[in-house]
Structure formats: C-alpha cells, structure tokens
Amino acid sequence: MEAPITAVTVFTDGARIQRTGTTSVAAGRQTVEVTGLPAGLDPASVRVTARGADLALLNVEVRRGFAADPVREQVARLRAEIERCRDAVQALDDEDTAEEARLKFLIHLSGAAATALARAVSFGRAGQDELTSMAGYLSGDTAEALGRRRDIAGRRRAAHRELEAAERRLAGAEKRVGQPTAFSIVAATLEAGAVADGETTPAEVEVSYHVDGASWRPLYDLTLDGERLAVSYLAEVTQQTGEDWPAVELTLSTTRQGRHQVLPELDPWYVRRAQPLLARAGRSRAAAKALSGGPIPPPALPPQLAAPDGVYAAAAGGAPEAAMLSAEPVDSAEAYAGVAYRVQRPLAVPADGGPQKTSIARFELDATLDHLTVPVLAPEAYLRATAVNSSSLLLLPGPARVFHGSQFTGETTLETVAAGEEIELQLGVDDQVRVERQLKRRSTGKAVIGGTRTIDIGYEITVENHRGGPARVTVKDRIPVSADGDIKVRLREASPSPAGQTDLGELTWELKLDAGQAAAVRYRFTVEHPAQVTVTGL
C-alpha cells in the first residue's frame, strides 16, 4: 500500500512520522504492508489505525527488509536537481555578462561624450546646462548598472550554495549505490465483513512511528523599540532519518525524555563516624561510599517498559489527536509533558542534515528599562530591559539576536522562560549615564597592647544622567565579610540608606534621576580587630 508522509511531529531528540494510505479489502483477512520505512525506526513506537465499514485490525508486525540498490532513483533525481542548479547559475552568469557589456559601453560613451562636450563648450556651441545634463544621465545609468550587477552577484552566490549542497547530497548518495540497504516494513492484518461478490471494502490505514536523527532548536530575534519588546520565535529543524519529509503539516514539540526512563527514586543518605576501610573481596561500591560518609549511588534503573512484541496496535475508532491550528499551547496528549506548536505553513525538510528555518510566532511584550552599575568592578552603567512573558508560549533555551530599534546590539542566550516568567536582556554600556567611585576615607586607629584596632573606610559613588529623559539606576557595591570571629565589620553610615543588604555584604541602591540630574551614594564601614592580629583582604 502506498502511504505517503502526511504529518511530522519533531521533538528535540527525534520525530514522529505519520503516513496515510487507502486500499480496498475483500471479505475475510488480508495483510497490508507499508514498505521502505527507515531502518532506524523504533518498533515499540509503531501505531496503526484502520478505518472502514465493518473492518477490524487484528495484528501489527514490524519486519526488516533489504534492498539491493534502492538509491538509484534518488541519484537520478539529485542529478536532475544539479542540472537545474547549474542552469540557474549559468543564466545569472549570462545576465551579469550582459550588464558588464552595458557598463563598458557606458564608460566608453562617457569618455567620448566628455571629449565632444568639452569641444562644444570651448566653441560656444554648448553651455554648462548641457554638460551637467549629460553627466547626470551617464552617472545615473552607470549607478543603475552597478546596482544590477551587485544584485546579480548576490543571487549567484545563493545559487552556488544551492548547487554545492546538491552536489554534496549526490556524492553521499553515489557512495551508497549498489550497497544493500536495510529498511523497515509495517504489516497490518485486516479483516473485513461479508460483502457482495466482487466487491471490496475501502479502508484508510494510518501508520505512525518514532525515529531518531531529527531535532529542532529555537532561535530568537529580540527587538526593543521604546518600552515594547518584540519577540520573533523561530525554529531551526534538521533531520538525517533516511527519508525526506515533503511539505506537509509540521508540529514542533517541546516534550523531551528525561535522564532516566522511569521516575528516579531516592535512597537513604547515611552519615556516620569515619572507620578504616577493610579491603574485602566482593565489597560493593555502594558499601564503600556508605562507610566513607558519601551518598549511596542510586541503583541501576530498569529498562524502558515495552508493549508485548514491541508493537502498539490501535484499533479503528480511537480518539483523534487535538488539532493545533496556531503556534499556541494546546490540550493534547503531548501537552502533559510539554507544549506543541503547529507550524502555520507546511515545511519540506530533506534528510541531508541541512537546517531549515520556520517561524513559530511573533508577539510583543511590555518592557521596563533601567540601568545597572557595579562600579567596584566596572565604572560603567549597563542598560537592560526586563519583560514578563505574558504570552502563552514556552520559550526554550536558545541563541537570540538583540536589536535596540534598528541597531544590532549583540547576541545572548535565552534560558527556559515559561509563561509568566521574566526575561532580562543586557543591551550594553550606556555612556550617557556616567559613574565614578572614589575612596574618601581610610584611617587606622591606634591601640594599646592587648587592645582593639579600628580601620575606618568610606567610599562615594557619583551617578550622572546625561540622557534626554529620566533614568532608573541600580547601584551595587559591597562591604567586607569577616571570616574570623575576632574581626568585626560594621556598616556605620550609608546615605541614602540602601534598598537591600545581604549577609554577604552586598549593598543595593535604587536611584531615580531626571535628565541632567546627578546623585551621590556615600557609605562608611569599620573593621575592628585585636591589635596583634593582621587583617588581610582589605
């Protein structure tokens, strides 16, 4: 039975392929086979659904087959594709040759016209207006010819890349010519009810299976315009499953397998008094770990549970999967462990491993702009944008290009951002916010023998806003943290009072500055220690 690919669901570590075909079944039992499937498909993932009047699905089997020379048709197709690419390159070469001839003629005409007009002007037969008009005409035509040549060069580079990719695919296919190649066969046993003599029952058979060698990863374009953050959510799909995917319905799923195939279970973690380890034959690694006070490693996990004979057979009349009509999370069987997005336009993905890009969604978020400075490390203020993912989309980890308006500001990496979580983007140094940190005080008090010595240190941080509008600046600094009970560190003064202070000595101030306004942050701390103790780290 011919069963072409009708839908593909791509995971981050594989893909599920769906094929659909129709056949006619006579009364009684009949076996229908779908052949030429990838050899690497997972037999445990095969599902078959049969639909038809008075039709029953009795059994499903997965077998391995071998073809002596299955790639000759693919080689012929690739050779035809290469010829098409070469014709496209040649057409662009011819177009460029014509433009080059036109440009040479314009250059020659410019030289001849310049000589003739110079004589005409000298004899009074032409004026400055005629000279200017001719120069403008020739320069305009020359600029247009150069522009067309640049456009042709760009299209020729793209055509060359397409030709090189086709030649690589052909080279790989030619290596496999004449070599036996394995493939999979799915055989379904159907039984049709009684029908009139000579008549058959139409049956629609749907086969789905999981294959490795396919994946997708997210890509992002993040554009900040004012206080709006536009997110372009893209996907890059690659696959080397052994079969080309035509332009069919494509679904991208965030579902992935965990590190373990079953839920991990914790064992007790014992600690006890250290004891000499006795070398004993047969002592397990877990017992040695227990005696040393370390955690006992978890036991080996059981293999993944599989259905009888490694095949799942689905009878007709099963509940259909929920449709996903746009790049939005949906309630489906996959959505319990992840989110699935249906690509709005069908996408063909060849099995050459080349990346194929498609768009998942584009949406805008409200962004909050502020500045962050840590002057003890860098005397600069960094502009950042913070936005909450108010969409219903799950953003997976992936590279992102960041634009501030039309200006490219750099690349970053997004971590996993669920709906309702916060996104923080670094937009680089803002030189319109100036920061300076100065040591304003440092003194060491005198102490008698056996007494206490005090070191008094004070800093001042100045922040100036030279932007055309208000700016919010977060200033972070620190005071020392004592690692010795005899050394005491105390924050004596802070103006203004810090908005936050941690046990590790980190201080945070939140400043709001109008255009042209400056503010100063001052703080002072003391370090007290016994006179006979030498303090390091200051």
N, C-alpha and C positions, 0 to 999 in steps of 0.2 A: 504494500500500500504506500502510495506517495503521501508523505506527511511533512510539508514544508514548515519551517520555523514561523510561528505566528506571534510569539511574545517572548521576551527575555527579561529576567529579573537579575540584576547584578548586585552582588554583595561586595563587601570589602575584601573577601577572601574566597571568591568563587562566583558561580552564576547558576541560575535555574533556567533551563530551556524548556519551552513549551512548543510542541508540534501538534498540528491538527490535520487530519485527513478523513476522507469519506470512502466508503466501499459498499458493496452490495453483498448481503449474506443470504445464502439459501437456507432452507429449513434444515435444522439439525446443527451439528457442531462444525465449526470452521476455524482454522487458525490464521490470524492476520499478522504479518510481520512488517516491522519498520526497520530497515537496514541502513548501513552507512553512518551510524551514530558514532560519536567519539569513543575511542578505546578507553579513555580515562574516565568515563562517567562512573559515578558511584552507584553500584547495583542496588544498594539499600535505599536510594533516593527515588527510584523509578516509581512513578504512579501512572496508572492507565484508567481513563474514564471512557466508557462506551455509552452512547445514547442512540436509542432507536425503539420502535414499537415492538413489544413482546421480545425484547432482546436481553440476554443475560451475559455477564462477564464471568467466566468460570476460573480462569487461571492466567497468570502472567509469568513469563520466563525471560531471563536475560542471558544471552549467549555471546560468545566471542567468535568472530569470523575473520578471515584473512583474504585480502585482495592482492593479486599478483602485481598489478600495475594500475593503481587507482588514480594516479595523479596526471595521466597524460591529458585528460580533458582540462584539468587545471592549468597545465603547461601551455596548452593551445590558447586558453583564454588569456593567460598572462602575456603571451607573445602578442596577441592582438591588442592588448592594452598598451604594451610598449610601443607598438607601431603607431597607435593613436597619439601617444605622448610625443613620439618623435615628430609626427606630422605637425603637432601643435607648436613644438619648438622651431621647426623649420618655417612655419608660417610667420612666427614672430621675428625670425631672422630676416625673412624677406621684407617684412614691414619695416624693420629697422634699416635695411639696405636702402629702401625707397626714401625714408626720411633723411638718411645720410646724403643721398644724391641731391635731395631738395636743399639740404643745408649747404652743400658745396656750391650749388648754383646761386644761392643767396649770397654767399661770401664772394663769389666771382662777380655777381651783379653789383654788390656793394662797392667793390673796387672800381669797376667800370663807371658806375654812376657817380662816384666821388670825383673821378678824373673829369668826366663830362660836365658835371655841375660846377666844378672849380673853374673850368674854361668859360662856361657861360656867365658865371658871376663876374669874372675878370673883364669880359667884353660887354657887360651890362645887359646881356640877354636874359638873365635870371636874377631874382632877388633872394634875400635871406629867407622869405617865407617858403619859396620853392625848395630851398636847401633843407630847411627844417622839416618840411612835409615828407620829403624823400627819405631823410634819415629816420624819421619816426616810423615810416612804413616798413623800411628794411629791418630796423631793430625789432619791431613788433613781430614780423614774420619769423625772424631768427629766434626770438624768445619762444614762440609757439612751437617751432620745430624742435628746439632743445627740450621743451617740456614733454612733447610727444615721445622723444627718444628716452627720456627718463622713465616715463610710464611703460614703454615697451620693455625697458631693461628690468623693471620690477616684475612684470608679468613673465618675462623669460626666466628670471631666477626661480619663480614659483613653478614654472613648467619643468625646469631642470630638476628641481627637488622631487616633483611628482614622478619624473622619468627615472631618477635614481632609485626611488622607493620601489617602483615597479620592477626594475632590474634586479634589486635585491630579492624581491619575492620570487622572481623567476629563477634566480640562482639557487635559492633554497628548495624550490620545487623540483628543479632538474636533478638535484642530488638524490632525490627520493625515487626517480624514475627507475622502474624495474625492480625495486625492492618490495618484498612482501610487507604489507601494512595491515595492522590489526584494526578492527572496528567492532562495534557492538551491535547486537540485534535484539530488539524487543519483540517478543512473540506473545500475542494475546489470543486466548481461546474463547470464542464467542459461540453462543447457542441461540438460534432464532426459533420462534414458534412456527406452528404449521402455517404454510401459505399455499396459495393455489399453484397448480403445476406450472412450471416455467417462470414463476415469479420469484422475486427476491425481496429482502427487507433492507432498505437503506440504513446504514449505520455511520455515525460520526464518532471517530476514535480520537481521543486526545491523550498524548504521551508527554510527560514532563520528567526531567531528570536534573541532577546537580553535577556540575563539572568544576574541576579546579582550573587554574591558569587564567582566571579572569578577576578583575578588580576595578574599583573606581576610587578616586580620591577627590576631595573638594578643593576648589580654587576660589579665591575671593578677590574682588575689586571693591575697595572701600573708599568712597569719595565724600569728603567733608565739605559742605557748602553752607557757610554761616553756622547755624546750630542744627543742621539736618545732616544726618549720616546716611548716605545711600549705599546699600549693600547689594552687590551683584554676586549671587550664589551660583557658581559654575561647577561643572563636574567633568573630570577627565577619565575616560573609560579606555581600558586596554584589555586585550584578551589574546591568548595563544592556546585556545582549546582544541584546535584542529579543524574547526569548521567556521566559515564566515557567517556572520549574522547579517541578514538583509535588513533593509529599512522597515522595521516592524515596531510594534509597541514596546517601549523600553521603560523599565521600572528600576529605580535605584533604591536600595535598601540599606539602612544603617545597621541592621542586625548583624552580629558577628559572634563567633564562637568564643567562649572564654578559654583561659589557660587550661582548665580541666574540663573533661567531657561530662562530669557529674558535679553536683554541688560539693565543694570542699568541706570537710568536716575537721574540727579542731580536736587534737588530742591534749591531755593534760601536760602542762609545762612544769616539771618538777625542779626545785632547787633544794640543795642540801649541803651539809658540811663536806668540804673537799676531802677526798680519800685517795690513797695511792691506787693507781690503776694496775690491776693484776693482768698480766698477759695470759689470756686463756684462749685456747683454741675454740673457735666457734663463737667468740663473743661478737654480738651484733653491733653494728654502728650505732643503732638507737640506744643500746645499753651504755656504750662508751659516752655518748652525748649526755645521757641522764646522769652518770657519775660525775661528769665534769661540770654539771650545773647548766648546760646549754639546753635549748629546746629540742624535744624529740622530733625528728623529721616525720612528716605525715606518711602513712602507709601508701603503697602503690595503689593508684586508682584503678578501678575495674574498667575494662574496655567499654566502649560505647554500646548501649543496648541496640540490638538489631531485630528486625521483624523476622519471622520464620522464612528460611530460604533467602534472606537478604532482600526481599522484594515486597513493596507495598502495592496491593491491588485495590483499586477503588471501583466500586460498582456504580452503575448509572444512577442518576438521581441525587448525587451528593450536592451539598450546599455550595453554590458558586462563591468564588472569592469576591470580596467587596471591591467595587471599582474605585480607582483613584484618578479622578479627572483632571487634577491640577497638582502642582507641587505643594501640597498641603498634607500634614499628617492625617491618616485615616484610620478608622477602626477596622483592622484586618487581622488575619492570623499572625502576620509578621509584626504588627504594631505592638504586640505584648512585650517584645524584647527590643524593639527599635522603631524607627519611623521609615515609611516607604514613600517615595516620590515618583510619580509617573511623569516622564518627560513629555512635554506637550507635543513635540514633533518627533516622528519616527527617526531613528538614527541607525545607519549602517555601520557596523564595526567589523572590519576584516580581521582575520586571525594572524596578522603579521606582527602583533605587539605594538603597533604604532598608536599613539594617543589620539583619541577622538574626543573633542570638547563639545559640550552642550550646556544649555542654561537650565538651571533648576528654578530660580525665582529671582526677582528683584524687588526690594522693598526699602522703605525709608524709616529711620528711627530718629527720635528727638535726642540730640546730643548736648552735653554740658561741657563747656570749655573751661579749663583752668590751667595754672602753671604749677610746676613742682621744681623746687630747688633744694639742693643739698650742698651748701657752699663749702662745707669742710672737705668734700670730695671734688667738686667742680664748681667754679664761680659762674655758673650759667643757670638760666631758667628754661625749663623744658615745657613746651606746650603739649597738652594732652587733651584728648576728647573721651568722655565717658558716656556710654549709652546703654540702655536696658533693652534686651532683645524682646521687644513687645510683639514680635511675630509668633506664629505657632510652629516655626521651623526649628529643628535641632541642627545646630552648626557643628560639624565635625572638625577635628584638628586638621589644619592645612595651611599652606602658604597664602599670603594676602599681599596684594599691592595697595599702597596707601596713597591717595591723592588729596591734596588740600586745594579745593577748587579745581583748576585745570593743571596745577603743578604737582608733579610726581615727587613725593617726599621720601620714598623708600619702601622697603619690604619688611614684613613682620610675619609672625606665625600665630594664628588663632588657636587657642586651646578649645576644648569642647565647651560650647555655650548652649545651654538648654533654654527653652522658652522661659522668659522672666529673669534670666541671669544677666549679669553686667558685662559689657565689653569695654575694655580700656585700650586706647590707641595712643602711641607715642608719635608726635608729629615733629619732633626735632627741636633744636635750640631756637628760642625766640630772642634775638638780640635787642628787641625793643624793651625788654624787661632786664634791667641791669642789677646785678647782685654783687655785694662786696662784704667780706668777713674780715674783721680786724681783731687782733688781740689788744685789749685796752688795759688789762691789769694782770700783773703777775708778781706776787711778793711772797716771801717765806719768812715766817715769824721766828723769833729767837726762842730757844727753850733751854732751861737749865737741865743739868744732868738728871736723867730719870723722868723728865717732864715730857710734854707733848708739843710737837711742832706742827704748825698750820701753814699750808700752802694756799694762797688766795688767788684765784684766776678768774678773769672776766673777759667776755667777748661781746662784740657789737656787729650785728648784721644789718646792712642797709639795702633796701629794695626800692628801686625807682621804676615807675611805669611811664614809658615814653610812647605807648601806643595811643591811637586816636580815641580809644574808649576805655571803659573800666576793665580792670583785670583782677582776678582772684588768684592769689599766690599762696601755695602751701610751702612753708619753710620747715625743713627738718635739720636738727642738729643733735648733739649728744653731750652728756657729761660722763666721766669715768664711772666704772662699776668696780667696787672693791672685791678682790678675790681673797682677802685676808681679814680675819675678824678684828685685828688690831688697827686696821686702816679704815677710817670713816670718811665717806664722801657725802656732802650735803649741798643741795641747791639752796643758796642763800637769797638770791634775788632773781626775778625774771619780769621784764617789762616789755610788752604786755605779758600777762600770765599765759603759759602755754595751753593750747586746747587739749593736749594729751601728753602723758608722760608714762613710759613703760618701766617695768622693773629692771630692764637692761639699759636704762639711762637715755632712751631716745625721747627727744622733745619735739613737739609739733606745734607750729603756729599757723593760724589761718588769717591771712591779710586780705582786705578788700581795698584796692587803690583805684581812685578816679584817674582820668587821663592827666598826665603830668605830675601826679602826686608821688611822694616818697614816704617811706616809713622805716623806722629803725627798731630792731629787736635787740634787747640787751639782757644778758644773764650773767650771773656770777655764782661760782661754787667754790667750796673749800675742801681740801684734803687734809685730814688730821691723822697723825701717826706718831708713834713713840720716837723720841729723838734718836735712839740708837738704831732705828730701822731705816734702811734705804729703800725708797719707793722707786719702782721702775714703771714705765708705761706712760709717763707724762711727757 
